[in-house]
Amino acid sequence: MTRNISLRDANQRFSRCIREVEAGEEFVITRKGKPVARLIPVGGERVLTPEQDAALARTIERMEKGWPLDTERFNRDDLYDDIIARKI
């Protein structure tokens, strides 16, 4: 995700910006509201910490496995009809 930051703020918080860029953030640096530079990670790819990498692996595993809902099957139309009925 790219965030805008003024030149003044980037200068005052440079160390913090660098830490966030190392974590994958991107910044567009502006002067008087106009973009003048981009601060992005080298290689353009986010580098995950071992903890983040493990969390991502667990999340992917959960998504592939799915979660039992212990309910009957439903489709989008039935769900929509139920929501509309509750609003009336």
SULNOR-V735722 format. One record per residue. N is the residue number from 1. RES is the residue in three letters. SS is DSSP state (alpha for helix, beta for strand, coil for the rest). PSI is psi as a letter, one per 40 degrees, with the letter a starting at -180 (* if undefined). Layout:
N:RES:SS:PSI
N:RES:SS:PSI
//
This chain:
1:MET:coil:h
2:THR:beta:h
3:ARG:beta:i
4:ASN:beta:i
5:ILE:beta:h
6:SER:beta:i
7:LEU:alpha:d
8:ARG:alpha:d
9:ASP:alpha:d
10:ALA:alpha:d
11:ASN:alpha:d
12:GLN:alpha:d
13:ARG:coil:f
14:PHE:alpha:d
15:SER:alpha:d
16:ARG:alpha:d
17:CYS:alpha:d
18:ILE:alpha:d
19:ARG:alpha:d
20:GLU:alpha:d
21:VAL:alpha:d
22:GLU:alpha:d
23:ALA:coil:e
24:GLY:coil:e
25:GLU:coil:i
26:GLU:beta:i
27:PHE:beta:i
28:VAL:beta:h
29:ILE:beta:h
30:THR:beta:i
31:ARG:beta:h
32:LYS:coil:f
33:GLY:coil:e
34:LYS:beta:h
35:PRO:beta:h
36:VAL:beta:d
37:ALA:beta:i
38:ARG:beta:h
39:LEU:beta:h
40:ILE:coil:i
41:PRO:coil:i
42:VAL:alpha:h
43:GLY:alpha:e
44:GLY:alpha:e
45:GLU:coil:i
46:ARG:coil:h
47:VAL:coil:h
48:LEU:coil:i
49:THR:coil:i
50:PRO:alpha:d
51:GLU:alpha:d
52:GLN:alpha:d
53:ASP:alpha:d
54:ALA:alpha:d
55:ALA:alpha:d
56:LEU:alpha:d
57:ALA:alpha:d
58:ARG:alpha:d
59:THR:alpha:d
60:ILE:alpha:d
61:GLU:alpha:d
62:ARG:alpha:d
63:MET:alpha:d
64:GLU:alpha:d
65:LYS:alpha:d
66:GLY:coil:i
67:TRP:coil:h
68:PRO:coil:h
69:LEU:coil:e
70:ASP:coil:f
71:THR:coil:i
72:GLU:coil:i
73:ARG:coil:i
74:PHE:coil:i
75:ASN:coil:i
76:ARG:alpha:d
77:ASP:alpha:d
78:ASP:alpha:d
79:LEU:alpha:d
80:TYR:alpha:d
81:ASP:alpha:d
82:ASP:alpha:d
83:ILE:alpha:d
84:ILE:alpha:d
85:ALA:alpha:d
86:ARG:alpha:d
87:LYS:alpha:d
88:ILE:coil:*
//
